[in-house]
Amino acid sequence: MLVYVNAYPLNRPEVMVSSAADKFRDGELVDAHTRQKVREQLVALAAWAKRPGLMRRYRRRSPE
């Protein structure tokens, strides 16, 4: 499905939060383990976004 829309997904690391209602208090994530997993995913996303040539694939081509 993602191939059809030409997507570039970030497959790893996955973050799955079980019992999410217990891990948030007043809208803030308070569970240390879950916070660490989210942090790892954000670090991976930043590295993924900085890959050479990634944005070149998304630039619009000017009409010829």
Buried (B, 14 or more C-beta within 10 A) or exposed (E): EEEEEEEEEEEEEEEEBEEEEEBEEEEEEEBEEBEEBBEEBEEBEEEBEEEEEEEEEEEEEEEE
